[in-house]
Amino acid sequence: MGSLFHKITEENKLSLNKPSDSDVVYYSELNDWFTTNAFRSLSLKYVVDRCIYYKVGNKEHAVNEGNFLLACKQPDVSAYFDSKRTVRSICIDICPATFAEAFTVLTAQNDHQFDNYLAGYFKTPEFFEAVCPVNAAQFGNKLNELVQAIANGYAHRYVDKEWFLDLIEKIILHEYGNYLALNGLHSVRPETRKELLRRLKIAKHYIEDQYLAIEEISQVASHCAMSEFHFFRAYKQAFGVSPYQYILNKRLERAKELIVKGHMSVTAIAGHCNFPDIFTFSKAFKRQFGVAPTKLIIIAS
């Protein structure tokens, strides 16, 4: 069996054959690149350093370092960059047969109910293309470990069929969340739903970074260029929870972590997690976890 890992450099970038619908990891170290066949397979584009641009129709995706773009197979998609410094990136092409095998394994498990998820979602125009931080994905650690394997010179041994199957399972689970969110949004046109979800994803990442500092939902709505009312309604449609509840859940989870660590008082934790007073914090904490924060301190100690 041929190698599942290939390195692309300035010396071989024009001569390396890249077949469609194959299980291959391409690691690139280049200063410039242009192609109109970027989405020759279902693939994952991960930028390790610098930035790569992908143009799908009238939509351009700038994938900066530490971010990735998942793409379904479709023609006439451009990828390009021109940099004075080396651009390092990873492109993972996935064979349809391997994808189908991973999907079969997942659907055989009782805890996954995918319905008709596979039938159309991973094909254009239904597929949701969006740039996402690698650490926000279920397979983020797997990509970071791959980067380490490349740096340490053992990627040829690291990437095998089992690795591909595990990655694809994680991709399916990750994208199932996008599928549910898209179908939850009340819009007829697919492109309208996609653009709305892109903005909501920006908001969600902002909340995950700033949940302790956010004072008003309007801050988040403004960050993703939406009106507060439209944002509030669309966020709940997409993710099944209001933005306020999501922020509250993040703060309570953080508070629980701090209580278990045992280095701060309950009063200090309430203030750190942006609750107005100890009474409000204790009431919300008990409603969420079924135990008062003071009792959890005793249990943790």
ChimeraX commands (.cxc) that place a marker at each C-alpha (Angstrom):
marker #1 position 0.00,0.00,0.00 radius 0.5
marker #1 position 1.34,3.46,-0.88 radius 0.5
marker #1 position 2.12,6.07,1.71 radius 0.5
marker #1 position -0.82,8.00,3.15 radius 0.5
marker #1 position 1.45,10.99,3.88 radius 0.5
marker #1 position 3.21,13.27,1.38 radius 0.5
marker #1 position 5.27,16.40,1.82 radius 0.5
marker #1 position 4.94,19.19,-0.76 radius 0.5
marker #1 position 7.81,21.64,-1.29 radius 0.5
marker #1 position 8.76,24.24,-3.90 radius 0.5
marker #1 position 10.73,21.51,-5.69 radius 0.5
marker #1 position 7.89,19.00,-6.20 radius 0.5
marker #1 position 4.73,21.15,-6.01 radius 0.5
marker #1 position 4.09,21.03,-9.78 radius 0.5
marker #1 position 5.02,17.38,-10.32 radius 0.5
marker #1 position 3.27,15.62,-7.43 radius 0.5
marker #1 position 0.16,13.75,-8.55 radius 0.5
marker #1 position -2.90,14.40,-6.35 radius 0.5
marker #1 position -5.63,11.90,-7.19 radius 0.5
marker #1 position -9.25,12.64,-6.31 radius 0.5
marker #1 position -11.16,10.62,-3.71 radius 0.5
marker #1 position -8.12,9.19,-1.92 radius 0.5
marker #1 position -7.06,8.96,1.71 radius 0.5
marker #1 position -3.99,11.20,1.74 radius 0.5
marker #1 position -2.40,13.75,4.06 radius 0.5
marker #1 position -0.46,16.46,2.23 radius 0.5
marker #1 position 1.87,18.61,4.31 radius 0.5
marker #1 position 3.07,21.73,2.47 radius 0.5
marker #1 position 5.90,24.18,2.99 radius 0.5
marker #1 position 5.52,26.76,0.21 radius 0.5
marker #1 position 5.95,30.45,-0.54 radius 0.5
marker #1 position 3.30,30.72,-3.23 radius 0.5
marker #1 position 0.52,28.57,-4.62 radius 0.5
marker #1 position -2.45,28.75,-6.95 radius 0.5
marker #1 position -4.92,26.05,-8.00 radius 0.5
marker #1 position -8.48,25.90,-9.29 radius 0.5
marker #1 position -8.95,22.32,-8.06 radius 0.5
marker #1 position -8.73,22.89,-4.31 radius 0.5
marker #1 position -11.82,20.83,-3.44 radius 0.5
marker #1 position -11.03,17.75,-5.55 radius 0.5
marker #1 position -12.18,15.54,-2.64 radius 0.5
marker #1 position -13.97,15.85,0.66 radius 0.5
marker #1 position -11.09,17.47,2.49 radius 0.5
marker #1 position -9.88,19.33,5.53 radius 0.5
marker #1 position -7.58,22.35,5.07 radius 0.5
marker #1 position -5.56,23.26,8.16 radius 0.5
marker #1 position -3.18,26.24,8.12 radius 0.5
marker #1 position -0.27,25.83,10.53 radius 0.5
marker #1 position 1.45,29.15,9.70 radius 0.5
marker #1 position 0.40,32.32,7.79 radius 0.5
marker #1 position -2.82,32.38,5.70 radius 0.5
marker #1 position -4.37,30.65,2.66 radius 0.5
marker #1 position -7.35,31.93,0.67 radius 0.5
marker #1 position -10.07,29.71,-0.79 radius 0.5
marker #1 position -12.65,31.12,-3.19 radius 0.5
marker #1 position -15.94,29.23,-3.58 radius 0.5
marker #1 position -18.11,31.07,-6.11 radius 0.5
marker #1 position -18.41,34.64,-4.78 radius 0.5
marker #1 position -17.43,33.65,-1.24 radius 0.5
marker #1 position -13.78,33.91,-0.16 radius 0.5
marker #1 position -12.53,32.15,2.98 radius 0.5
marker #1 position -9.34,33.45,4.57 radius 0.5
marker #1 position -7.93,30.58,6.64 radius 0.5
marker #1 position -5.42,32.03,9.08 radius 0.5
marker #1 position -2.95,30.00,11.11 radius 0.5
marker #1 position -4.52,27.83,13.78 radius 0.5
marker #1 position -7.76,27.56,11.78 radius 0.5
marker #1 position -9.19,24.98,9.41 radius 0.5
marker #1 position -11.78,24.75,6.65 radius 0.5
marker #1 position -13.81,21.62,5.90 radius 0.5
marker #1 position -14.88,21.30,2.28 radius 0.5
marker #1 position -17.04,18.95,0.24 radius 0.5
marker #1 position -16.02,17.86,-3.25 radius 0.5
marker #1 position -16.89,20.45,-5.90 radius 0.5
marker #1 position -15.30,21.93,-9.04 radius 0.5
marker #1 position -13.74,25.31,-9.75 radius 0.5
marker #1 position -12.61,26.25,-6.24 radius 0.5
marker #1 position -9.45,28.38,-6.12 radius 0.5
marker #1 position -6.76,28.29,-3.45 radius 0.5
marker #1 position -3.96,30.82,-3.43 radius 0.5
marker #1 position -1.34,32.66,-1.40 radius 0.5
marker #1 position 1.89,34.55,-1.97 radius 0.5
marker #1 position 4.10,35.05,1.04 radius 0.5
marker #1 position 7.61,36.26,1.73 radius 0.5
marker #1 position 7.75,33.70,4.52 radius 0.5
marker #1 position 7.02,29.99,4.24 radius 0.5
marker #1 position 3.37,28.99,4.54 radius 0.5
marker #1 position 2.92,25.67,6.32 radius 0.5
marker #1 position -0.37,23.85,5.87 radius 0.5
marker #1 position -2.01,20.43,5.95 radius 0.5
marker #1 position -4.57,19.18,3.44 radius 0.5
marker #1 position -6.33,15.93,4.30 radius 0.5
marker #1 position -8.20,14.33,1.41 radius 0.5
marker #1 position -10.79,11.69,2.34 radius 0.5
marker #1 position -11.94,8.79,0.16 radius 0.5
marker #1 position -15.75,8.34,-0.08 radius 0.5
marker #1 position -15.41,4.62,0.71 radius 0.5
marker #1 position -13.48,5.35,3.92 radius 0.5
marker #1 position -16.03,8.00,4.85 radius 0.5
marker #1 position -18.89,5.54,4.28 radius 0.5
marker #1 position -17.09,2.93,6.40 radius 0.5
marker #1 position -16.67,5.35,9.31 radius 0.5
marker #1 position -20.30,6.46,9.02 radius 0.5
marker #1 position -21.48,2.82,9.11 radius 0.5
marker #1 position -19.49,2.19,12.29 radius 0.5
marker #1 position -20.97,5.29,13.95 radius 0.5
marker #1 position -24.57,4.57,12.96 radius 0.5
marker #1 position -24.25,1.04,14.37 radius 0.5
marker #1 position -23.71,2.53,17.82 radius 0.5
marker #1 position -26.90,3.02,19.81 radius 0.5
marker #1 position -25.97,6.50,21.04 radius 0.5
marker #1 position -25.95,8.05,17.56 radius 0.5
marker #1 position -29.17,8.80,15.67 radius 0.5
marker #1 position -28.14,10.43,12.40 radius 0.5
marker #1 position -31.44,10.03,10.51 radius 0.5
marker #1 position -30.85,11.08,6.88 radius 0.5
marker #1 position -27.76,13.13,7.73 radius 0.5
marker #1 position -25.38,11.51,5.22 radius 0.5
marker #1 position -27.74,11.62,2.23 radius 0.5
marker #1 position -27.21,15.24,1.23 radius 0.5
marker #1 position -25.22,17.17,3.81 radius 0.5
marker #1 position -21.70,16.33,2.62 radius 0.5
marker #1 position -22.50,17.43,-0.93 radius 0.5
marker #1 position -22.80,20.89,-2.43 radius 0.5
marker #1 position -24.81,23.10,-1.95 radius 0.5
marker #1 position -25.98,21.78,1.44 radius 0.5
marker #1 position -22.52,21.54,3.04 radius 0.5
marker #1 position -21.58,24.32,5.47 radius 0.5
marker #1 position -18.13,25.70,4.65 radius 0.5
marker #1 position -16.78,27.85,7.46 radius 0.5
marker #1 position -13.42,28.71,8.96 radius 0.5
marker #1 position -13.09,27.35,12.49 radius 0.5
marker #1 position -10.36,27.50,15.17 radius 0.5
marker #1 position -8.69,24.11,15.48 radius 0.5
marker #1 position -9.08,24.06,19.26 radius 0.5
marker #1 position -12.87,24.46,18.90 radius 0.5
marker #1 position -13.19,21.16,17.02 radius 0.5
marker #1 position -13.63,17.65,18.41 radius 0.5
marker #1 position -10.65,16.57,16.32 radius 0.5
marker #1 position -8.44,19.56,17.27 radius 0.5
marker #1 position -6.08,17.49,19.42 radius 0.5
marker #1 position -5.70,15.01,16.58 radius 0.5
marker #1 position -4.54,17.75,14.19 radius 0.5
marker #1 position -2.16,19.20,16.79 radius 0.5
marker #1 position -0.68,15.73,17.35 radius 0.5
marker #1 position -0.22,15.38,13.59 radius 0.5
marker #1 position 1.72,18.66,13.51 radius 0.5
marker #1 position 3.99,17.28,16.25 radius 0.5
marker #1 position 4.47,14.04,14.34 radius 0.5
marker #1 position 5.49,16.03,11.25 radius 0.5
marker #1 position 7.90,18.20,13.26 radius 0.5
marker #1 position 9.49,15.11,14.83 radius 0.5
marker #1 position 9.78,13.25,11.53 radius 0.5
marker #1 position 7.50,10.25,12.10 radius 0.5
marker #1 position 4.31,11.33,10.25 radius 0.5
marker #1 position 4.75,8.51,7.70 radius 0.5
marker #1 position 4.31,5.99,10.53 radius 0.5
marker #1 position 1.69,8.04,12.41 radius 0.5
marker #1 position -0.85,8.36,9.56 radius 0.5
marker #1 position -2.53,5.03,8.78 radius 0.5
marker #1 position -6.02,3.68,7.95 radius 0.5
marker #1 position -7.02,3.53,11.62 radius 0.5
marker #1 position -5.98,7.17,12.02 radius 0.5
marker #1 position -8.18,8.16,9.07 radius 0.5
marker #1 position -11.21,6.29,10.40 radius 0.5
marker #1 position -10.89,7.92,13.81 radius 0.5
marker #1 position -10.50,11.39,12.25 radius 0.5
marker #1 position -13.53,10.90,9.99 radius 0.5
marker #1 position -15.70,9.77,12.92 radius 0.5
marker #1 position -14.78,12.97,14.74 radius 0.5
marker #1 position -15.47,15.06,11.61 radius 0.5
marker #1 position -18.93,13.47,11.25 radius 0.5
marker #1 position -19.78,14.24,14.88 radius 0.5
marker #1 position -18.45,17.79,14.54 radius 0.5
marker #1 position -20.42,18.45,11.36 radius 0.5
marker #1 position -23.59,16.88,12.74 radius 0.5
marker #1 position -23.78,19.86,15.08 radius 0.5
marker #1 position -23.62,22.21,12.09 radius 0.5
marker #1 position -26.26,20.14,10.30 radius 0.5
marker #1 position -28.66,20.44,13.24 radius 0.5
marker #1 position -27.95,24.15,13.61 radius 0.5
marker #1 position -28.61,24.83,9.91 radius 0.5
marker #1 position -31.86,22.90,10.02 radius 0.5
marker #1 position -32.94,24.76,13.15 radius 0.5
marker #1 position -32.68,28.15,11.46 radius 0.5
marker #1 position -35.97,29.40,10.01 radius 0.5
marker #1 position -34.91,30.37,6.51 radius 0.5
marker #1 position -35.81,28.82,3.17 radius 0.5
marker #1 position -32.68,29.71,1.22 radius 0.5
marker #1 position -29.63,27.53,2.04 radius 0.5
marker #1 position -27.16,30.40,1.51 radius 0.5
marker #1 position -29.10,32.61,3.94 radius 0.5
marker #1 position -28.96,29.89,6.59 radius 0.5
marker #1 position -25.23,29.36,5.96 radius 0.5
marker #1 position -24.40,33.05,6.27 radius 0.5
marker #1 position -26.48,33.30,9.44 radius 0.5
marker #1 position -24.75,30.29,10.96 radius 0.5
marker #1 position -21.33,31.74,10.08 radius 0.5
marker #1 position -22.21,34.84,12.09 radius 0.5
marker #1 position -23.59,32.79,14.96 radius 0.5
marker #1 position -20.39,30.72,15.03 radius 0.5
marker #1 position -18.39,33.95,15.32 radius 0.5
marker #1 position -20.62,34.90,18.25 radius 0.5
marker #1 position -20.21,31.50,19.89 radius 0.5
marker #1 position -16.42,31.64,19.66 radius 0.5
marker #1 position -16.54,35.17,21.08 radius 0.5
marker #1 position -18.61,33.98,24.02 radius 0.5
marker #1 position -16.22,31.10,24.66 radius 0.5
marker #1 position -13.30,33.56,24.80 radius 0.5
marker #1 position -15.03,36.39,26.70 radius 0.5
marker #1 position -17.84,34.83,28.76 radius 0.5
marker #1 position -16.46,36.20,32.04 radius 0.5
marker #1 position -16.32,39.77,30.72 radius 0.5
marker #1 position -19.56,40.04,28.71 radius 0.5
marker #1 position -22.03,42.41,30.36 radius 0.5
marker #1 position -24.82,42.58,27.76 radius 0.5
marker #1 position -26.04,40.28,24.98 radius 0.5
marker #1 position -25.91,43.33,22.70 radius 0.5
marker #1 position -22.09,43.16,22.88 radius 0.5
marker #1 position -22.14,39.70,21.31 radius 0.5
marker #1 position -24.76,40.65,18.72 radius 0.5
marker #1 position -22.70,43.66,17.68 radius 0.5
marker #1 position -19.57,41.50,17.40 radius 0.5
marker #1 position -21.25,39.30,14.76 radius 0.5
marker #1 position -23.02,42.24,13.02 radius 0.5
marker #1 position -26.60,41.32,13.96 radius 0.5
marker #1 position -29.41,43.12,15.71 radius 0.5
marker #1 position -29.90,42.00,19.30 radius 0.5
marker #1 position -33.40,40.64,18.68 radius 0.5
marker #1 position -32.44,38.74,15.52 radius 0.5
marker #1 position -29.30,37.39,17.19 radius 0.5
marker #1 position -31.14,36.19,20.30 radius 0.5
marker #1 position -33.80,34.39,18.28 radius 0.5
marker #1 position -31.42,32.86,15.71 radius 0.5
marker #1 position -28.91,31.70,18.34 radius 0.5
marker #1 position -31.59,29.74,20.17 radius 0.5
marker #1 position -32.90,28.27,16.91 radius 0.5
marker #1 position -29.42,27.11,15.89 radius 0.5
marker #1 position -27.99,25.85,19.18 radius 0.5
marker #1 position -31.08,25.01,21.22 radius 0.5
marker #1 position -30.12,27.37,24.05 radius 0.5
marker #1 position -30.33,31.14,24.46 radius 0.5
marker #1 position -27.05,33.11,24.39 radius 0.5
marker #1 position -27.74,34.24,27.96 radius 0.5
marker #1 position -28.10,30.63,29.14 radius 0.5
marker #1 position -24.96,29.61,27.26 radius 0.5
marker #1 position -22.95,32.38,28.96 radius 0.5
marker #1 position -24.43,31.40,32.32 radius 0.5
marker #1 position -23.53,27.74,31.76 radius 0.5
marker #1 position -19.95,28.66,30.86 radius 0.5
marker #1 position -19.60,30.77,34.02 radius 0.5
marker #1 position -21.04,28.04,36.23 radius 0.5
marker #1 position -18.73,25.42,34.73 radius 0.5
marker #1 position -15.78,27.71,35.38 radius 0.5
marker #1 position -16.97,28.32,38.94 radius 0.5
marker #1 position -17.21,24.57,39.52 radius 0.5
marker #1 position -13.63,24.11,38.29 radius 0.5
marker #1 position -12.40,26.78,40.72 radius 0.5
marker #1 position -14.33,25.25,43.64 radius 0.5
marker #1 position -12.83,21.82,42.97 radius 0.5
marker #1 position -9.33,23.35,42.86 radius 0.5
marker #1 position -10.02,24.83,46.30 radius 0.5
marker #1 position -7.84,27.95,46.07 radius 0.5
marker #1 position -10.59,30.59,46.29 radius 0.5
marker #1 position -13.52,31.37,48.57 radius 0.5
marker #1 position -17.09,31.09,47.26 radius 0.5
marker #1 position -17.44,34.88,47.46 radius 0.5
marker #1 position -14.26,35.39,45.44 radius 0.5
marker #1 position -15.39,32.83,42.85 radius 0.5
marker #1 position -18.78,34.52,42.49 radius 0.5
marker #1 position -17.07,37.83,41.75 radius 0.5
marker #1 position -14.51,36.26,39.41 radius 0.5
marker #1 position -17.29,34.63,37.38 radius 0.5
marker #1 position -19.18,37.94,37.09 radius 0.5
marker #1 position -22.16,37.19,39.32 radius 0.5
marker #1 position -23.66,40.29,41.01 radius 0.5
marker #1 position -23.66,38.75,44.49 radius 0.5
marker #1 position -23.14,35.50,46.39 radius 0.5
marker #1 position -26.89,34.84,46.69 radius 0.5
marker #1 position -27.47,34.96,42.91 radius 0.5
marker #1 position -24.42,32.77,42.33 radius 0.5
marker #1 position -25.40,30.16,44.92 radius 0.5
marker #1 position -28.96,29.93,43.61 radius 0.5
marker #1 position -27.82,29.49,39.98 radius 0.5
marker #1 position -25.12,27.00,40.99 radius 0.5
marker #1 position -27.53,24.81,42.96 radius 0.5
marker #1 position -30.09,24.88,40.14 radius 0.5
marker #1 position -27.41,23.76,37.68 radius 0.5
marker #1 position -25.57,21.11,39.71 radius 0.5
marker #1 position -28.03,20.12,42.42 radius 0.5
marker #1 position -25.71,21.10,45.25 radius 0.5
marker #1 position -24.80,24.39,46.93 radius 0.5
marker #1 position -21.27,25.68,46.18 radius 0.5
marker #1 position -20.39,25.66,49.89 radius 0.5
marker #1 position -21.29,21.95,50.12 radius 0.5
marker #1 position -19.30,21.17,47.00 radius 0.5
marker #1 position -16.24,22.71,48.67 radius 0.5
marker #1 position -16.68,20.29,51.58 radius 0.5
marker #1 position -17.08,17.34,49.19 radius 0.5
marker #1 position -14.06,18.39,47.11 radius 0.5
marker #1 position -11.88,18.79,50.18 radius 0.5
marker link #1:1,2 radius 0.2
marker link #1:2,3 radius 0.2
marker link #1:3,4 radius 0.2
marker link #1:4,5 radius 0.2
marker link #1:5,6 radius 0.2
marker link #1:6,7 radius 0.2
marker link #1:7,8 radius 0.2
marker link #1:8,9 radius 0.2
marker link #1:9,10 radius 0.2
marker link #1:10,11 radius 0.2
marker link #1:11,12 radius 0.2
marker link #1:12,13 radius 0.2
marker link #1:13,14 radius 0.2
marker link #1:14,15 radius 0.2
marker link #1:15,16 radius 0.2
marker link #1:16,17 radius 0.2
marker link #1:17,18 radius 0.2
marker link #1:18,19 radius 0.2
marker link #1:19,20 radius 0.2
marker link #1:20,21 radius 0.2
marker link #1:21,22 radius 0.2
marker link #1:22,23 radius 0.2
marker link #1:23,24 radius 0.2
marker link #1:24,25 radius 0.2
marker link #1:25,26 radius 0.2
marker link #1:26,27 radius 0.2
marker link #1:27,28 radius 0.2
marker link #1:28,29 radius 0.2
marker link #1:29,30 radius 0.2
marker link #1:30,31 radius 0.2
marker link #1:31,32 radius 0.2
marker link #1:32,33 radius 0.2
marker link #1:33,34 radius 0.2
marker link #1:34,35 radius 0.2
marker link #1:35,36 radius 0.2
marker link #1:36,37 radius 0.2
marker link #1:37,38 radius 0.2
marker link #1:38,39 radius 0.2
marker link #1:39,40 radius 0.2
marker link #1:40,41 radius 0.2
marker link #1:41,42 radius 0.2
marker link #1:42,43 radius 0.2
marker link #1:43,44 radius 0.2
marker link #1:44,45 radius 0.2
marker link #1:45,46 radius 0.2
marker link #1:46,47 radius 0.2
marker link #1:47,48 radius 0.2
marker link #1:48,49 radius 0.2
marker link #1:49,50 radius 0.2
marker link #1:50,51 radius 0.2
marker link #1:51,52 radius 0.2
marker link #1:52,53 radius 0.2
marker link #1:53,54 radius 0.2
marker link #1:54,55 radius 0.2
marker link #1:55,56 radius 0.2
marker link #1:56,57 radius 0.2
marker link #1:57,58 radius 0.2
marker link #1:58,59 radius 0.2
marker link #1:59,60 radius 0.2
marker link #1:60,61 radius 0.2
marker link #1:61,62 radius 0.2
marker link #1:62,63 radius 0.2
marker link #1:63,64 radius 0.2
marker link #1:64,65 radius 0.2
marker link #1:65,66 radius 0.2
marker link #1:66,67 radius 0.2
marker link #1:67,68 radius 0.2
marker link #1:68,69 radius 0.2
marker link #1:69,70 radius 0.2
marker link #1:70,71 radius 0.2
marker link #1:71,72 radius 0.2
marker link #1:72,73 radius 0.2
marker link #1:73,74 radius 0.2
marker link #1:74,75 radius 0.2
marker link #1:75,76 radius 0.2
marker link #1:76,77 radius 0.2
marker link #1:77,78 radius 0.2
marker link #1:78,79 radius 0.2
marker link #1:79,80 radius 0.2
marker link #1:80,81 radius 0.2
marker link #1:81,82 radius 0.2
marker link #1:82,83 radius 0.2
marker link #1:83,84 radius 0.2
marker link #1:84,85 radius 0.2
marker link #1:85,86 radius 0.2
marker link #1:86,87 radius 0.2
marker link #1:87,88 radius 0.2
marker link #1:88,89 radius 0.2
marker link #1:89,90 radius 0.2
marker link #1:90,91 radius 0.2
marker link #1:91,92 radius 0.2
marker link #1:92,93 radius 0.2
marker link #1:93,94 radius 0.2
marker link #1:94,95 radius 0.2
marker link #1:95,96 radius 0.2
marker link #1:96,97 radius 0.2
marker link #1:97,98 radius 0.2
marker link #1:98,99 radius 0.2
marker link #1:99,100 radius 0.2
marker link #1:100,101 radius 0.2
marker link #1:101,102 radius 0.2
marker link #1:102,103 radius 0.2
marker link #1:103,104 radius 0.2
marker link #1:104,105 radius 0.2
marker link #1:105,106 radius 0.2
marker link #1:106,107 radius 0.2
marker link #1:107,108 radius 0.2
marker link #1:108,109 radius 0.2
marker link #1:109,110 radius 0.2
marker link #1:110,111 radius 0.2
marker link #1:111,112 radius 0.2
marker link #1:112,113 radius 0.2
marker link #1:113,114 radius 0.2
marker link #1:114,115 radius 0.2
marker link #1:115,116 radius 0.2
marker link #1:116,117 radius 0.2
marker link #1:117,118 radius 0.2
marker link #1:118,119 radius 0.2
marker link #1:119,120 radius 0.2
marker link #1:120,121 radius 0.2
marker link #1:121,122 radius 0.2
marker link #1:122,123 radius 0.2
marker link #1:123,124 radius 0.2
marker link #1:124,125 radius 0.2
marker link #1:125,126 radius 0.2
marker link #1:126,127 radius 0.2
marker link #1:127,128 radius 0.2
marker link #1:128,129 radius 0.2
marker link #1:129,130 radius 0.2
marker link #1:130,131 radius 0.2
marker link #1:131,132 radius 0.2
marker link #1:132,133 radius 0.2
marker link #1:133,134 radius 0.2
marker link #1:134,135 radius 0.2
marker link #1:135,136 radius 0.2
marker link #1:136,137 radius 0.2
marker link #1:137,138 radius 0.2
marker link #1:138,139 radius 0.2
marker link #1:139,140 radius 0.2
marker link #1:140,141 radius 0.2
marker link #1:141,142 radius 0.2
marker link #1:142,143 radius 0.2
marker link #1:143,144 radius 0.2
marker link #1:144,145 radius 0.2
marker link #1:145,146 radius 0.2
marker link #1:146,147 radius 0.2
marker link #1:147,148 radius 0.2
marker link #1:148,149 radius 0.2
marker link #1:149,150 radius 0.2
marker link #1:150,151 radius 0.2
marker link #1:151,152 radius 0.2
marker link #1:152,153 radius 0.2
marker link #1:153,154 radius 0.2
marker link #1:154,155 radius 0.2
marker link #1:155,156 radius 0.2
marker link #1:156,157 radius 0.2
marker link #1:157,158 radius 0.2
marker link #1:158,159 radius 0.2
marker link #1:159,160 radius 0.2
marker link #1:160,161 radius 0.2
marker link #1:161,162 radius 0.2
marker link #1:162,163 radius 0.2
marker link #1:163,164 radius 0.2
marker link #1:164,165 radius 0.2
marker link #1:165,166 radius 0.2
marker link #1:166,167 radius 0.2
marker link #1:167,168 radius 0.2
marker link #1:168,169 radius 0.2
marker link #1:169,170 radius 0.2
marker link #1:170,171 radius 0.2
marker link #1:171,172 radius 0.2
marker link #1:172,173 radius 0.2
marker link #1:173,174 radius 0.2
marker link #1:174,175 radius 0.2
marker link #1:175,176 radius 0.2
marker link #1:176,177 radius 0.2
marker link #1:177,178 radius 0.2
marker link #1:178,179 radius 0.2
marker link #1:179,180 radius 0.2
marker link #1:180,181 radius 0.2
marker link #1:181,182 radius 0.2
marker link #1:182,183 radius 0.2
marker link #1:183,184 radius 0.2
marker link #1:184,185 radius 0.2
marker link #1:185,186 radius 0.2
marker link #1:186,187 radius 0.2
marker link #1:187,188 radius 0.2
marker link #1:188,189 radius 0.2
marker link #1:189,190 radius 0.2
marker link #1:190,191 radius 0.2
marker link #1:191,192 radius 0.2
marker link #1:192,193 radius 0.2
marker link #1:193,194 radius 0.2
marker link #1:194,195 radius 0.2
marker link #1:195,196 radius 0.2
marker link #1:196,197 radius 0.2
marker link #1:197,198 radius 0.2
marker link #1:198,199 radius 0.2
marker link #1:199,200 radius 0.2
marker link #1:200,201 radius 0.2
marker link #1:201,202 radius 0.2
marker link #1:202,203 radius 0.2
marker link #1:203,204 radius 0.2
marker link #1:204,205 radius 0.2
marker link #1:205,206 radius 0.2
marker link #1:206,207 radius 0.2
marker link #1:207,208 radius 0.2
marker link #1:208,209 radius 0.2
marker link #1:209,210 radius 0.2
marker link #1:210,211 radius 0.2
marker link #1:211,212 radius 0.2
marker link #1:212,213 radius 0.2
marker link #1:213,214 radius 0.2
marker link #1:214,215 radius 0.2
marker link #1:215,216 radius 0.2
marker link #1:216,217 radius 0.2
marker link #1:217,218 radius 0.2
marker link #1:218,219 radius 0.2
marker link #1:219,220 radius 0.2
marker link #1:220,221 radius 0.2
marker link #1:221,222 radius 0.2
marker link #1:222,223 radius 0.2
marker link #1:223,224 radius 0.2
marker link #1:224,225 radius 0.2
marker link #1:225,226 radius 0.2
marker link #1:226,227 radius 0.2
marker link #1:227,228 radius 0.2
marker link #1:228,229 radius 0.2
marker link #1:229,230 radius 0.2
marker link #1:230,231 radius 0.2
marker link #1:231,232 radius 0.2
marker link #1:232,233 radius 0.2
marker link #1:233,234 radius 0.2
marker link #1:234,235 radius 0.2
marker link #1:235,236 radius 0.2
marker link #1:236,237 radius 0.2
marker link #1:237,238 radius 0.2
marker link #1:238,239 radius 0.2
marker link #1:239,240 radius 0.2
marker link #1:240,241 radius 0.2
marker link #1:241,242 radius 0.2
marker link #1:242,243 radius 0.2
marker link #1:243,244 radius 0.2
marker link #1:244,245 radius 0.2
marker link #1:245,246 radius 0.2
marker link #1:246,247 radius 0.2
marker link #1:247,248 radius 0.2
marker link #1:248,249 radius 0.2
marker link #1:249,250 radius 0.2
marker link #1:250,251 radius 0.2
marker link #1:251,252 radius 0.2
marker link #1:252,253 radius 0.2
marker link #1:253,254 radius 0.2
marker link #1:254,255 radius 0.2
marker link #1:255,256 radius 0.2
marker link #1:256,257 radius 0.2
marker link #1:257,258 radius 0.2
marker link #1:258,259 radius 0.2
marker link #1:259,260 radius 0.2
marker link #1:260,261 radius 0.2
marker link #1:261,262 radius 0.2
marker link #1:262,263 radius 0.2
marker link #1:263,264 radius 0.2
marker link #1:264,265 radius 0.2
marker link #1:265,266 radius 0.2
marker link #1:266,267 radius 0.2
marker link #1:267,268 radius 0.2
marker link #1:268,269 radius 0.2
marker link #1:269,270 radius 0.2
marker link #1:270,271 radius 0.2
marker link #1:271,272 radius 0.2
marker link #1:272,273 radius 0.2
marker link #1:273,274 radius 0.2
marker link #1:274,275 radius 0.2
marker link #1:275,276 radius 0.2
marker link #1:276,277 radius 0.2
marker link #1:277,278 radius 0.2
marker link #1:278,279 radius 0.2
marker link #1:279,280 radius 0.2
marker link #1:280,281 radius 0.2
marker link #1:281,282 radius 0.2
marker link #1:282,283 radius 0.2
marker link #1:283,284 radius 0.2
marker link #1:284,285 radius 0.2
marker link #1:285,286 radius 0.2
marker link #1:286,287 radius 0.2
marker link #1:287,288 radius 0.2
marker link #1:288,289 radius 0.2
marker link #1:289,290 radius 0.2
marker link #1:290,291 radius 0.2
marker link #1:291,292 radius 0.2
marker link #1:292,293 radius 0.2
marker link #1:293,294 radius 0.2
marker link #1:294,295 radius 0.2
marker link #1:295,296 radius 0.2
marker link #1:296,297 radius 0.2
marker link #1:297,298 radius 0.2
marker link #1:298,299 radius 0.2
marker link #1:299,300 radius 0.2
marker link #1:300,301 radius 0.2
view
